[in-house]
């Protein structure tokens, strides 16, 4: 009797139950990717500790302004993705969700253009994976992340196409949330990679 009364006074709604956004399999994939990046970062830190002078000297040759611009691009893209998710949850017009996703795609494209220009400068200067330990890590880490940005943009394009057809809304958020989670992972990794490789001495 007491339990029934308590349930009437404080009903438990499905919305009140904590829920992991997106698909569980995507989260396992994200965690696996983060683990790979973590191993990369630890290896970089160990190598740097063994030859600090080389890393400090080579680091000065990186374009920090380009790295900062790319940080703005990725953070802005994540903000756009978050707005797209919020728009879909709020049952706004499909075009609103689509526009936010297109904005995120545009920011991702800006990142790839700036990063490609950085690579072009390095390759023109004769820098390769075998140039030295620093550039081996720089090229490996940033290119690995670059590929994740490309994949993230492909995901966003698919989501934008689905959003334009009204595929996402309350109770139909799994695909959009999964893609958003992946993009936020790409952004998070860059927020560690940029200061680690470009800034910290």
Buried (B, 14 or more C-beta within 10 A) or exposed (E): EEEEEEEEEEEEEEEEEEEEBBBEEBBEBBEEBBEEBEEBBEEBEEBBEEBEEBBEEBBEEBBEEBBEBBBEBBBBBBBBBBBBBEBBBEEBEBEBBBBBBBBBBBBBBBBBEBBEEBBEBBEEEEBEEEBBBBBBBBBBBBEBBBEBBBEBBEBBBEBBEBBBEBBBBEEEBEBBBBBBBBBBBBBBBBEBBBEBBBEEE
